[in-house]
Structure formats: structure tokens, C-alpha cells
Amino acid sequence: MSSLHLRGVTVTAPAGHRLLDAIDLDVADGEALAVIGPSAASRTALLRTVVGLQEPDEGTVLIDEDDVTVQPPRRRDVAMVFADHALHPRRDVLDNLTFAATLRRHDRAELAEAVEQVSVDLALQDVLRLRPHRLGPDQQQRVAMGRSLVRDARLWLFDDPFSAQSERVRPHVRSVVMAWQAERGRTSLVATSSVDEALSLAARVAVLHQGRIRQVGTPQELYDDPADMFVAGYLGAPPMNLLPAFRDGEQLVTPLATIHVDDRLGAAMGDRSVVIAGIRPEHCHDATRGSVDVTGGVEFTTRVDDVEWRARSQYAYLGFDTDPALAEVLDEVEEMFAFDLFQDFLVAQVPTEVAVQPGQSIHVVVPHDRVVLFDPDTGENLTRR
């Protein structure tokens, strides 16, 4: 197998905007790395640049220590599953599975064994003699995945490879494909539109937005310690609550609560007078009945606007008013990130054992050390560990 290294890779779309902007990325030998982000065009541009279908305007693509930036796709020996499947219409499923591997003169006995196993794992054994037009989109996508799995290559690239699978079978297909890669120590780059999928299929995840890598890390690192406001607002269901906060002496004033500026927050803020305070829904504890330790926490009491039940938990939506002038500023921040970050409510996760109804009063406590601060101008996490 091989490692992958991108150095300063920039790709510009025909319309003039940058799909990739000075990308630096490393994928270790045998590692599976997931890539997520709102723009499918940027994710696909990244994969096309690695495979050789897109030549970067700037930067270098290295496979191991080999500079392949201007090499054609065939010389790079990279297997890729395209989002549109790209099957041979006049070949049956069996021929589609073996075609790429046969061209590269794989050992026939080993290839036959691999095809048999992949056909079973991907539920294709009953359609091997059918042509692609007789298959459903989910089956066509599994054929494309199987074709990639049975061949040897230096790298494996997957472009939204599970999108056509039904919700019922998608986790199984994902598990089979990633287990096959892991057992063989294959280096894989998986681009997906599903945040939950990315967090479950790879040990490390790269967040790509506005052509730039915002953060690379384990799912836990991305969730617990987001590099910026976009990562905080993009990951999580629901995502992190983001509230405007104004400094008033030793307090930060938000639409729902005041937060004491201790040494940690003071050092993070510096001389800033305005920041964005971030709080995860699960860190908003219901202390209405006095069962939560409130010592040193951020406390506030407000009204519940709505409740959403989620099996083992429920989400209480706590609305607040935003000054029109401030709302315009927040709109400008969202425009800078090209993403919807702010709401006029805070979401608190409450155990289902506690009955919460719209219209009732709720007393919320947030552990002080769980408050995160962001720079509204750059989005940077000022309290990053």
C-alpha cells in the first residue's frame, strides 16, 4: 500500500471560484480517512486531483515519495469509486467486477476468490450475469464498489460510495467495505455527504469547507475540540449552540445568561469585547428540580418553546430575542462562512425520565468549563485545548 500527501493543492472551478485552496493533507499507509463538507464539488475535486483526472493549478500530489502531480491516472495506480458508478453498460456484473483487475493482470485464482467473496458480502451473487441497466441504483453502486475492492492498487478513493443504499442496508454495506479495506491494510480516502457516516467509518476525519481543510482529527477531537465555528456548527445532531456574547466587566452577557469571565475565558478573549459563546446541547442540564450540582456553573431560567422527543433523550428548544442590529451582524458572519450557524433558540438535551412540556419554566445549568469561545471575525476557537 502507499501513503498520500497533498502540499498546497489549489484547484479553481471554471466559474473562477476555488474548489480547493492550498490544501495540505496526509493519509498514512493503511489508513482510512473520511472527508466531509457541505460542497460536493470540493470533495469530488479533491478525489479527482488525487486520481489524476484534475490537474491542480498549484501544489503537489505525492504517493509515498513519488511526485505524481502531472502523471496520468493509469500511471498512478489508484482505484476510484465514482459517485455516478461508471459501469460498462455492455458487460454483465461479473465482467464489470473483474474488468479493471484483469487489465492489470491479477492472479486469476486470487481474483476469482476475491470476486466470490465480494459478491456474497455485497449481495451480488444472484445478479452476476445481468447487465447494469437491469439493476437498481443501489445494486449498481455495489457493483462499482466491488470492482474497486477486488483489484490491487496503491490507493482507494470513494466518492459518496453509499448514497444509493437504503437506510436499512447502508450500515451493513459500509461495514463490509471498510472491514475489507482494514483487513488488507489498504489506504483509503472516503468522501461523503453524511456527517454521521464520516464519524463512524474512519479513525480520522477531514472537514473541508470553502475549499480549505478546516480541521483533521478523530471524531472525538472534532466534536470535543472544534477548530472553528464552522466545525462546531457543522458536526453534531443537533450542532453546538452558538450565542453572541458581549463583555461587561467580569461578565459575558448572552441573550439567555451571563457567564463569569474567569482566568481561562479572560486569557482566551484578550482585548475582545464581543465573542461567540458555544455550548453543546448535552451540557445544558435541567436543574429545575434541584437534582443538579450548580456550583460554579452558568445558570439561567427561561421558558420552553418546544420539545422534540428522541427515544432516550429529548430536546428542549429555548427561544430568545435578538436585537435587529445584532442579527444583521450575525447574518454577515453566516455569509462569511456560507453556512447557517445561528438560531434564535438554544437547544438543551434533557433525559426522557423528566417530563418537559412547552410553556413550562426550566432552570438550566451549564458547567463553566464546557463553555467555548469563538472569534466572530475569523471563527477561530479561542478556548481550544
Contacts in CASP RR format, 6 or more apart in sequence:
PFRMAT RR
TARGET T0000
AUTHOR 0000-0000-0000
METHOD contacts of the structure
MODEL  1
MSSLHLRGVTVTAPAGHRLLDAIDLDVADGEALAVIGPSAASRTALLRTV
VGLQEPDEGTVLIDEDDVTVQPPRRRDVAMVFADHALHPRRDVLDNLTFA
ATLRRHDRAELAEAVEQVSVDLALQDVLRLRPHRLGPDQQQRVAMGRSLV
RDARLWLFDDPFSAQSERVRPHVRSVVMAWQAERGRTSLVATSSVDEALS
LAARVAVLHQGRIRQVGTPQELYDDPADMFVAGYLGAPPMNLLPAFRDGE
QLVTPLATIHVDDRLGAAMGDRSVVIAGIRPEHCHDATRGSVDVTGGVEF
TTRVDDVEWRARSQYAYLGFDTDPALAEVLDEVEEMFAFDLFQDFLVAQV
PTEVAVQPGQSIHVVVPHDRVVLFDPDTGENLTRR
1 29 0 8 1.000
1 30 0 8 1.000
1 154 0 8 1.000
1 155 0 8 1.000
1 185 0 8 1.000
1 186 0 8 1.000
1 187 0 8 1.000
2 29 0 8 1.000
2 63 0 8 1.000
2 64 0 8 1.000
2 154 0 8 1.000
2 155 0 8 1.000
2 187 0 8 1.000
3 26 0 8 1.000
3 27 0 8 1.000
3 28 0 8 1.000
3 29 0 8 1.000
3 30 0 8 1.000
3 63 0 8 1.000
3 64 0 8 1.000
3 187 0 8 1.000
4 25 0 8 1.000
4 26 0 8 1.000
4 27 0 8 1.000
4 50 0 8 1.000
4 61 0 8 1.000
4 62 0 8 1.000
4 63 0 8 1.000
4 155 0 8 1.000
4 187 0 8 1.000
4 189 0 8 1.000
5 25 0 8 1.000
5 26 0 8 1.000
5 27 0 8 1.000
5 60 0 8 1.000
5 61 0 8 1.000
5 62 0 8 1.000
5 63 0 8 1.000
6 23 0 8 1.000
6 24 0 8 1.000
6 25 0 8 1.000
6 26 0 8 1.000
6 49 0 8 1.000
6 50 0 8 1.000
6 59 0 8 1.000
6 60 0 8 1.000
6 61 0 8 1.000
6 62 0 8 1.000
7 24 0 8 1.000
7 59 0 8 1.000
7 60 0 8 1.000
7 62 0 8 1.000
8 22 0 8 1.000
8 23 0 8 1.000
8 24 0 8 1.000
8 58 0 8 1.000
8 59 0 8 1.000
8 60 0 8 1.000
9 20 0 8 1.000
9 22 0 8 1.000
9 23 0 8 1.000
9 24 0 8 1.000
9 25 0 8 1.000
9 49 0 8 1.000
9 56 0 8 1.000
9 58 0 8 1.000
9 59 0 8 1.000
9 60 0 8 1.000
9 61 0 8 1.000
10 18 0 8 1.000
10 20 0 8 1.000
10 21 0 8 1.000
10 22 0 8 1.000
10 23 0 8 1.000
10 56 0 8 1.000
10 57 0 8 1.000
10 58 0 8 1.000
10 59 0 8 1.000
11 18 0 8 1.000
11 19 0 8 1.000
11 20 0 8 1.000
11 45 0 8 1.000
11 49 0 8 1.000
11 54 0 8 1.000
11 56 0 8 1.000
11 57 0 8 1.000
12 18 0 8 1.000
12 19 0 8 1.000
12 57 0 8 1.000
13 19 0 8 1.000
13 41 0 8 1.000
13 45 0 8 1.000
18 211 0 8 1.000
19 39 0 8 1.000
19 41 0 8 1.000
19 42 0 8 1.000
19 45 0 8 1.000
19 211 0 8 1.000
20 42 0 8 1.000
20 45 0 8 1.000
20 46 0 8 1.000
20 49 0 8 1.000
20 56 0 8 1.000
20 211 0 8 1.000
21 210 0 8 1.000
21 211 0 8 1.000
21 212 0 8 1.000
22 58 0 8 1.000
22 212 0 8 1.000
23 46 0 8 1.000
23 211 0 8 1.000
23 212 0 8 1.000
23 213 0 8 1.000
24 213 0 8 1.000
25 33 0 8 1.000
25 206 0 8 1.000
25 213 0 8 1.000
25 216 0 8 1.000
27 33 0 8 1.000
27 155 0 8 1.000
27 187 0 8 1.000
27 189 0 8 1.000
28 187 0 8 1.000
29 64 0 8 1.000
29 187 0 8 1.000
30 185 0 8 1.000
30 186 0 8 1.000
30 187 0 8 1.000
30 188 0 8 1.000
31 187 0 8 1.000
31 188 0 8 1.000
31 203 0 8 1.000
31 204 0 8 1.000
32 178 0 8 1.000
32 181 0 8 1.000
32 182 0 8 1.000
32 186 0 8 1.000
32 187 0 8 1.000
32 188 0 8 1.000
32 189 0 8 1.000
32 190 0 8 1.000
32 201 0 8 1.000
32 202 0 8 1.000
32 203 0 8 1.000
33 188 0 8 1.000
33 189 0 8 1.000
33 190 0 8 1.000
33 202 0 8 1.000
33 204 0 8 1.000
33 205 0 8 1.000
33 206 0 8 1.000
33 216 0 8 1.000
34 190 0 8 1.000
34 191 0 8 1.000
34 192 0 8 1.000
34 197 0 8 1.000
34 198 0 8 1.000
34 199 0 8 1.000
34 201 0 8 1.000
34 202 0 8 1.000
34 204 0 8 1.000
34 205 0 8 1.000
34 206 0 8 1.000
35 43 0 8 1.000
35 46 0 8 1.000
35 189 0 8 1.000
35 190 0 8 1.000
35 191 0 8 1.000
35 192 0 8 1.000
35 198 0 8 1.000
35 205 0 8 1.000
35 206 0 8 1.000
35 208 0 8 1.000
36 43 0 8 1.000
36 191 0 8 1.000
36 192 0 8 1.000
36 193 0 8 1.000
36 194 0 8 1.000
36 195 0 8 1.000
36 198 0 8 1.000
36 205 0 8 1.000
36 206 0 8 1.000
36 207 0 8 1.000
36 208 0 8 1.000
36 234 0 8 1.000
37 43 0 8 1.000
37 193 0 8 1.000
37 207 0 8 1.000
37 208 0 8 1.000
37 209 0 8 1.000
37 234 0 8 1.000
38 209 0 8 1.000
38 234 0 8 1.000
38 338 0 8 1.000
38 339 0 8 1.000
39 208 0 8 1.000
39 209 0 8 1.000
39 210 0 8 1.000
39 211 0 8 1.000
40 83 0 8 1.000
40 160 0 8 1.000
40 193 0 8 1.000
42 208 0 8 1.000
42 209 0 8 1.000
42 211 0 8 1.000
43 159 0 8 1.000
43 160 0 8 1.000
43 191 0 8 1.000
43 192 0 8 1.000
43 193 0 8 1.000
43 208 0 8 1.000
44 83 0 8 1.000
44 159 0 8 1.000
44 191 0 8 1.000
45 54 0 8 1.000
46 189 0 8 1.000
46 191 0 8 1.000
46 208 0 8 1.000
47 80 0 8 1.000
47 157 0 8 1.000
47 159 0 8 1.000
47 189 0 8 1.000
47 191 0 8 1.000
48 54 0 8 1.000
49 55 0 8 1.000
49 56 0 8 1.000
49 61 0 8 1.000
50 61 0 8 1.000
50 78 0 8 1.000
50 155 0 8 1.000
50 157 0 8 1.000
50 189 0 8 1.000
51 73 0 8 1.000
51 76 0 8 1.000
51 78 0 8 1.000
51 80 0 8 1.000
51 157 0 8 1.000
52 61 0 8 1.000
52 68 0 8 1.000
52 71 0 8 1.000
52 72 0 8 1.000
52 73 0 8 1.000
52 76 0 8 1.000
52 78 0 8 1.000
53 73 0 8 1.000
55 69 0 8 1.000
55 70 0 8 1.000
56 69 0 8 1.000
59 69 0 8 1.000
60 67 0 8 1.000
60 69 0 8 1.000
61 67 0 8 1.000
61 68 0 8 1.000
61 69 0 8 1.000
62 68 0 8 1.000
63 76 0 8 1.000
63 78 0 8 1.000
63 154 0 8 1.000
63 155 0 8 1.000
64 154 0 8 1.000
68 75 0 8 1.000
68 76 0 8 1.000
76 154 0 8 1.000
76 155 0 8 1.000
77 104 0 8 1.000
77 153 0 8 1.000
77 154 0 8 1.000
77 155 0 8 1.000
78 153 0 8 1.000
78 154 0 8 1.000
78 155 0 8 1.000
78 156 0 8 1.000
78 157 0 8 1.000
79 100 0 8 1.000
79 148 0 8 1.000
79 151 0 8 1.000
79 153 0 8 1.000
79 155 0 8 1.000
79 156 0 8 1.000
79 157 0 8 1.000
80 148 0 8 1.000
80 156 0 8 1.000
80 157 0 8 1.000
80 158 0 8 1.000
80 159 0 8 1.000
81 144 0 8 1.000
81 145 0 8 1.000
81 147 0 8 1.000
81 148 0 8 1.000
81 156 0 8 1.000
81 157 0 8 1.000
81 158 0 8 1.000
81 159 0 8 1.000
81 161 0 8 1.000
82 144 0 8 1.000
82 159 0 8 1.000
83 159 0 8 1.000
83 160 0 8 1.000
83 163 0 8 1.000
85 132 0 8 1.000
85 140 0 8 1.000
85 141 0 8 1.000
85 143 0 8 1.000
85 144 0 8 1.000
86 144 0 8 1.000
87 96 0 8 1.000
87 132 0 8 1.000
87 140 0 8 1.000
87 143 0 8 1.000
87 144 0 8 1.000
87 147 0 8 1.000
88 95 0 8 1.000
88 96 0 8 1.000
88 99 0 8 1.000
88 132 0 8 1.000
89 131 0 8 1.000
89 132 0 8 1.000
89 133 0 8 1.000
90 131 0 8 1.000
91 99 0 8 1.000
91 131 0 8 1.000
92 128 0 8 1.000
92 129 0 8 1.000
92 130 0 8 1.000
92 131 0 8 1.000
93 124 0 8 1.000
93 127 0 8 1.000
93 128 0 8 1.000
93 129 0 8 1.000
93 130 0 8 1.000
93 131 0 8 1.000
93 132 0 8 1.000
93 135 0 8 1.000
93 143 0 8 1.000
94 115 0 8 1.000
94 128 0 8 1.000
94 129 0 8 1.000
96 132 0 8 1.000
96 143 0 8 1.000
96 147 0 8 1.000
97 115 0 8 1.000
97 118 0 8 1.000
97 119 0 8 1.000
97 124 0 8 1.000
97 128 0 8 1.000
97 143 0 8 1.000
97 146 0 8 1.000
97 147 0 8 1.000
97 150 0 8 1.000
98 111 0 8 1.000
98 115 0 8 1.000
98 147 0 8 1.000
98 150 0 8 1.000
99 147 0 8 1.000
100 147 0 8 1.000
100 148 0 8 1.000
100 151 0 8 1.000
101 111 0 8 1.000
101 114 0 8 1.000
101 147 0 8 1.000
101 150 0 8 1.000
101 151 0 8 1.000
101 152 0 8 1.000
102 111 0 8 1.000
104 151 0 8 1.000
104 152 0 8 1.000
106 150 0 8 1.000
106 151 0 8 1.000
106 152 0 8 1.000
111 150 0 8 1.000
114 149 0 8 1.000
114 150 0 8 1.000
115 150 0 8 1.000
118 124 0 8 1.000
118 146 0 8 1.000
118 149 0 8 1.000
118 150 0 8 1.000
118 180 0 8 1.000
119 125 0 8 1.000
119 128 0 8 1.000
121 176 0 8 1.000
121 180 0 8 1.000
122 142 0 8 1.000
122 143 0 8 1.000
122 145 0 8 1.000
122 146 0 8 1.000
122 173 0 8 1.000
122 176 0 8 1.000
123 142 0 8 1.000
124 139 0 8 1.000
124 142 0 8 1.000
124 143 0 8 1.000
124 146 0 8 1.000
127 134 0 8 1.000
127 135 0 8 1.000
127 139 0 8 1.000
132 140 0 8 1.000
132 143 0 8 1.000
135 143 0 8 1.000
137 164 0 8 1.000
138 164 0 8 1.000
138 165 0 8 1.000
138 166 0 8 1.000
138 169 0 8 1.000
140 164 0 8 1.000
141 161 0 8 1.000
141 162 0 8 1.000
141 163 0 8 1.000
141 164 0 8 1.000
141 165 0 8 1.000
142 165 0 8 1.000
142 173 0 8 1.000
144 161 0 8 1.000
145 158 0 8 1.000
145 161 0 8 1.000
145 173 0 8 1.000
145 177 0 8 1.000
148 156 0 8 1.000
148 158 0 8 1.000
149 177 0 8 1.000
149 180 0 8 1.000
149 181 0 8 1.000
154 187 0 8 1.000
155 187 0 8 1.000
155 188 0 8 1.000
155 189 0 8 1.000
156 181 0 8 1.000
156 186 0 8 1.000
156 187 0 8 1.000
156 188 0 8 1.000
156 189 0 8 1.000
157 188 0 8 1.000
157 189 0 8 1.000
157 190 0 8 1.000
157 191 0 8 1.000
158 177 0 8 1.000
158 188 0 8 1.000
158 189 0 8 1.000
158 190 0 8 1.000
158 191 0 8 1.000
158 192 0 8 1.000
159 191 0 8 1.000
160 191 0 8 1.000
160 192 0 8 1.000
160 193 0 8 1.000
161 177 0 8 1.000
161 190 0 8 1.000
161 192 0 8 1.000
162 170 0 8 1.000
162 173 0 8 1.000
162 174 0 8 1.000
162 177 0 8 1.000
162 192 0 8 1.000
162 194 0 8 1.000
162 197 0 8 1.000
163 192 0 8 1.000
163 193 0 8 1.000
165 173 0 8 1.000
165 174 0 8 1.000
170 197 0 8 1.000
174 197 0 8 1.000
174 200 0 8 1.000
174 201 0 8 1.000
178 188 0 8 1.000
178 201 0 8 1.000
178 202 0 8 1.000
181 188 0 8 1.000
190 198 0 8 1.000
190 201 0 8 1.000
190 202 0 8 1.000
192 198 0 8 1.000
192 201 0 8 1.000
195 234 0 8 1.000
195 235 0 8 1.000
195 236 0 8 1.000
195 237 0 8 1.000
196 237 0 8 1.000
198 205 0 8 1.000
198 219 0 8 1.000
199 205 0 8 1.000
199 219 0 8 1.000
199 222 0 8 1.000
199 223 0 8 1.000
199 235 0 8 1.000
200 219 0 8 1.000
203 218 0 8 1.000
204 216 0 8 1.000
204 217 0 8 1.000
204 218 0 8 1.000
205 216 0 8 1.000
205 217 0 8 1.000
205 218 0 8 1.000
205 219 0 8 1.000
205 222 0 8 1.000
206 213 0 8 1.000
206 215 0 8 1.000
206 216 0 8 1.000
206 217 0 8 1.000
207 213 0 8 1.000
207 214 0 8 1.000
207 215 0 8 1.000
207 216 0 8 1.000
207 222 0 8 1.000
207 230 0 8 1.000
207 231 0 8 1.000
207 234 0 8 1.000
207 235 0 8 1.000
208 214 0 8 1.000
209 230 0 8 1.000
209 234 0 8 1.000
209 337 0 8 1.000
209 338 0 8 1.000
209 339 0 8 1.000
210 337 0 8 1.000
210 338 0 8 1.000
214 227 0 8 1.000
214 228 0 8 1.000
214 230 0 8 1.000
214 231 0 8 1.000
215 221 0 8 1.000
215 222 0 8 1.000
215 226 0 8 1.000
215 227 0 8 1.000
215 228 0 8 1.000
215 231 0 8 1.000
222 231 0 8 1.000
222 235 0 8 1.000
223 235 0 8 1.000
223 236 0 8 1.000
225 381 0 8 1.000
225 384 0 8 1.000
225 385 0 8 1.000
226 232 0 8 1.000
226 233 0 8 1.000
226 235 0 8 1.000
226 240 0 8 1.000
226 372 0 8 1.000
226 381 0 8 1.000
226 384 0 8 1.000
227 380 0 8 1.000
227 381 0 8 1.000
227 384 0 8 1.000
228 374 0 8 1.000
228 378 0 8 1.000
228 379 0 8 1.000
228 380 0 8 1.000
228 381 0 8 1.000
229 242 0 8 1.000
229 276 0 8 1.000
229 333 0 8 1.000
229 337 0 8 1.000
229 341 0 8 1.000
229 374 0 8 1.000
229 379 0 8 1.000
229 381 0 8 1.000
230 337 0 8 1.000
230 339 0 8 1.000
230 341 0 8 1.000
230 379 0 8 1.000
232 239 0 8 1.000
232 240 0 8 1.000
232 242 0 8 1.000
232 278 0 8 1.000
232 372 0 8 1.000
232 374 0 8 1.000
232 381 0 8 1.000
233 239 0 8 1.000
233 240 0 8 1.000
233 242 0 8 1.000
233 339 0 8 1.000
233 341 0 8 1.000
234 339 0 8 1.000
238 281 0 8 1.000
238 315 0 8 1.000
238 347 0 8 1.000
240 278 0 8 1.000
240 279 0 8 1.000
240 280 0 8 1.000
240 281 0 8 1.000
240 372 0 8 1.000
241 278 0 8 1.000
241 279 0 8 1.000
241 280 0 8 1.000
241 281 0 8 1.000
241 284 0 8 1.000
241 343 0 8 1.000
241 346 0 8 1.000
241 347 0 8 1.000
242 276 0 8 1.000
242 277 0 8 1.000
242 278 0 8 1.000
242 341 0 8 1.000
242 342 0 8 1.000
242 374 0 8 1.000
243 254 0 8 1.000
243 255 0 8 1.000
243 256 0 8 1.000
243 276 0 8 1.000
243 277 0 8 1.000
243 278 0 8 1.000
243 279 0 8 1.000
243 346 0 8 1.000
244 254 0 8 1.000
244 255 0 8 1.000
244 274 0 8 1.000
244 276 0 8 1.000
244 277 0 8 1.000
244 322 0 8 1.000
244 326 0 8 1.000
244 329 0 8 1.000
244 330 0 8 1.000
244 342 0 8 1.000
244 376 0 8 1.000
245 252 0 8 1.000
245 253 0 8 1.000
245 254 0 8 1.000
245 259 0 8 1.000
245 274 0 8 1.000
245 275 0 8 1.000
245 276 0 8 1.000
245 277 0 8 1.000
245 373 0 8 1.000
246 252 0 8 1.000
246 253 0 8 1.000
246 273 0 8 1.000
246 274 0 8 1.000
247 253 0 8 1.000
247 261 0 8 1.000
247 269 0 8 1.000
247 272 0 8 1.000
247 273 0 8 1.000
247 274 0 8 1.000
247 275 0 8 1.000
248 258 0 8 1.000
249 261 0 8 1.000
250 260 0 8 1.000
250 261 0 8 1.000
251 258 0 8 1.000
251 259 0 8 1.000
251 260 0 8 1.000
251 261 0 8 1.000
252 258 0 8 1.000
252 259 0 8 1.000
252 260 0 8 1.000
252 261 0 8 1.000
252 265 0 8 1.000
252 275 0 8 1.000
252 277 0 8 1.000
254 277 0 8 1.000
255 320 0 8 1.000
255 321 0 8 1.000
255 322 0 8 1.000
256 300 0 8 1.000
256 302 0 8 1.000
256 318 0 8 1.000
256 320 0 8 1.000
256 346 0 8 1.000
257 298 0 8 1.000
257 299 0 8 1.000
257 300 0 8 1.000
257 364 0 8 1.000
257 366 0 8 1.000
258 298 0 8 1.000
259 265 0 8 1.000
259 277 0 8 1.000
259 298 0 8 1.000
259 368 0 8 1.000
259 371 0 8 1.000
260 296 0 8 1.000
260 298 0 8 1.000
260 368 0 8 1.000
261 269 0 8 1.000
262 368 0 8 1.000
264 369 0 8 1.000
264 383 0 8 1.000
265 371 0 8 1.000
265 373 0 8 1.000
265 383 0 8 1.000
268 373 0 8 1.000
268 382 0 8 1.000
268 383 0 8 1.000
269 275 0 8 1.000
269 373 0 8 1.000
269 382 0 8 1.000
272 375 0 8 1.000
274 376 0 8 1.000
275 373 0 8 1.000
275 374 0 8 1.000
275 375 0 8 1.000
275 376 0 8 1.000
275 382 0 8 1.000
276 333 0 8 1.000
276 373 0 8 1.000
276 374 0 8 1.000
276 375 0 8 1.000
276 376 0 8 1.000
276 379 0 8 1.000
277 371 0 8 1.000
277 372 0 8 1.000
277 373 0 8 1.000
277 374 0 8 1.000
278 371 0 8 1.000
278 372 0 8 1.000
278 373 0 8 1.000
278 374 0 8 1.000
279 346 0 8 1.000
279 366 0 8 1.000
279 370 0 8 1.000
279 371 0 8 1.000
279 372 0 8 1.000
280 370 0 8 1.000
281 315 0 8 1.000
281 347 0 8 1.000
281 348 0 8 1.000
281 349 0 8 1.000
282 349 0 8 1.000
283 366 0 8 1.000
283 367 0 8 1.000
283 370 0 8 1.000
284 346 0 8 1.000
284 347 0 8 1.000
284 348 0 8 1.000
284 349 0 8 1.000
284 364 0 8 1.000
284 365 0 8 1.000
284 366 0 8 1.000
285 292 0 8 1.000
285 348 0 8 1.000
285 364 0 8 1.000
285 365 0 8 1.000
285 366 0 8 1.000
285 367 0 8 1.000
286 292 0 8 1.000
286 316 0 8 1.000
286 348 0 8 1.000
286 350 0 8 1.000
286 351 0 8 1.000
286 354 0 8 1.000
286 356 0 8 1.000
286 362 0 8 1.000
286 363 0 8 1.000
286 364 0 8 1.000
287 294 0 8 1.000
287 299 0 8 1.000
287 363 0 8 1.000
287 364 0 8 1.000
287 365 0 8 1.000
288 361 0 8 1.000
288 362 0 8 1.000
288 363 0 8 1.000
289 354 0 8 1.000
290 363 0 8 1.000
292 365 0 8 1.000
293 365 0 8 1.000
294 365 0 8 1.000
296 368 0 8 1.000
297 365 0 8 1.000
297 366 0 8 1.000
297 367 0 8 1.000
297 368 0 8 1.000
298 365 0 8 1.000
298 366 0 8 1.000
298 367 0 8 1.000
298 368 0 8 1.000
298 371 0 8 1.000
299 363 0 8 1.000
299 364 0 8 1.000
299 365 0 8 1.000
299 366 0 8 1.000
300 363 0 8 1.000
300 364 0 8 1.000
301 361 0 8 1.000
301 362 0 8 1.000
301 363 0 8 1.000
301 364 0 8 1.000
302 318 0 8 1.000
302 319 0 8 1.000
302 320 0 8 1.000
302 361 0 8 1.000
302 362 0 8 1.000
302 364 0 8 1.000
303 318 0 8 1.000
303 319 0 8 1.000
303 359 0 8 1.000
303 360 0 8 1.000
303 361 0 8 1.000
303 362 0 8 1.000
304 316 0 8 1.000
304 317 0 8 1.000
304 318 0 8 1.000
304 356 0 8 1.000
304 357 0 8 1.000
304 358 0 8 1.000
304 359 0 8 1.000
304 360 0 8 1.000
304 361 0 8 1.000
304 362 0 8 1.000
305 317 0 8 1.000
305 318 0 8 1.000
305 319 0 8 1.000
305 345 0 8 1.000
305 358 0 8 1.000
305 359 0 8 1.000
306 316 0 8 1.000
306 317 0 8 1.000
306 358 0 8 1.000
307 314 0 8 1.000
307 315 0 8 1.000
307 316 0 8 1.000
307 317 0 8 1.000
307 356 0 8 1.000
307 357 0 8 1.000
307 358 0 8 1.000
308 314 0 8 1.000
308 315 0 8 1.000
308 317 0 8 1.000
309 352 0 8 1.000
311 352 0 8 1.000
312 351 0 8 1.000
312 352 0 8 1.000
313 349 0 8 1.000
313 350 0 8 1.000
313 351 0 8 1.000
313 352 0 8 1.000
314 349 0 8 1.000
314 350 0 8 1.000
314 351 0 8 1.000
314 352 0 8 1.000
314 356 0 8 1.000
315 347 0 8 1.000
315 348 0 8 1.000
315 349 0 8 1.000
315 350 0 8 1.000
316 347 0 8 1.000
316 348 0 8 1.000
316 349 0 8 1.000
316 350 0 8 1.000
316 356 0 8 1.000
316 362 0 8 1.000
317 345 0 8 1.000
317 346 0 8 1.000
317 347 0 8 1.000
318 345 0 8 1.000
318 346 0 8 1.000
318 347 0 8 1.000
318 348 0 8 1.000
318 362 0 8 1.000
318 364 0 8 1.000
319 344 0 8 1.000
319 345 0 8 1.000
319 346 0 8 1.000
320 344 0 8 1.000
320 345 0 8 1.000
320 346 0 8 1.000
321 344 0 8 1.000
322 330 0 8 1.000
322 344 0 8 1.000
329 376 0 8 1.000
330 341 0 8 1.000
330 342 0 8 1.000
333 341 0 8 1.000
333 342 0 8 1.000
333 376 0 8 1.000
333 379 0 8 1.000
334 340 0 8 1.000
334 341 0 8 1.000
334 342 0 8 1.000
337 379 0 8 1.000
348 362 0 8 1.000
348 364 0 8 1.000
350 356 0 8 1.000
356 362 0 8 1.000
371 383 0 8 1.000
372 381 0 8 1.000
372 383 0 8 1.000
373 381 0 8 1.000
373 382 0 8 1.000
373 383 0 8 1.000
374 380 0 8 1.000
374 381 0 8 1.000
374 382 0 8 1.000
375 382 0 8 1.000
END
